[in-house]
Amino acid sequence: IKLATTNAQIALQSKNAHKESMQSRFDALNEVFEMANGIQRIECFDISHTMGQQTIASNVVFNREGPLKSDYRRYNVVGITPGDDYAAMAFALNKRYGKLTNEDNLPDIVFIDGGKGQLAKAEQFFAELNLENTPLLVGVAKGESRKPGLETLILAGSHQLISLPGTSPALHL
């Protein structure tokens, strides 16, 4: 009983520490983007393929408590020119948001893995949706060496570049 109690206390401490860490990361991200209502939900998109073939689009979702794995989605991208990451991004966004009937299901921020080209596709897609409230769109461009921590964030619209230190909790999120 003593061992079970100790294990339960350790598990609870670990879970609470993770929750506090996620909330501090969300707070740090909110400091970067200065969103009036705070950030409650983010969604991230990435495209992968094998030498241009077998293209897959992935969508991961986080809230202030951490990953929402039940909301993760993976789409087999079909009907595009192999290796066309821009078309693949448009395909993924359409699958996720194309039939959206309730704007309450929109995240506060959508991160697009890729540079200005992928971000431009996302901007075009959301512009065509004609939503009253659109999420903040942010491109995530890898640094020249593709080393983690050297990513640059690109804001939709202005295409302003934001470089955060590699130790930034916002960048880690």
Secondary structure as GFF3:
##gff-version 3
##sequence-region A 1 173
A	DSSP	alpha_helix	2	33	.	.	.	ID=ss1
A	DSSP	beta_strand	41	50	.	.	.	ID=ss2
A	DSSP	beta_strand	53	63	.	.	.	ID=ss3
A	DSSP	beta_strand	66	67	.	.	.	ID=ss4
A	DSSP	three_ten_helix	69	71	.	.	.	ID=ss5
A	DSSP	beta_strand	73	76	.	.	.	ID=ss6
A	DSSP	alpha_helix	85	97	.	.	.	ID=ss7
A	DSSP	three_ten_helix	103	105	.	.	.	ID=ss8
A	DSSP	beta_strand	109	113	.	.	.	ID=ss9
A	DSSP	alpha_helix	116	129	.	.	.	ID=ss10
A	DSSP	beta_strand	136	141	.	.	.	ID=ss11
A	DSSP	beta_strand	152	155	.	.	.	ID=ss12
A	DSSP	beta_strand	161	163	.	.	.	ID=ss13
A	DSSP	alpha_helix	169	172	.	.	.	ID=ss14
###
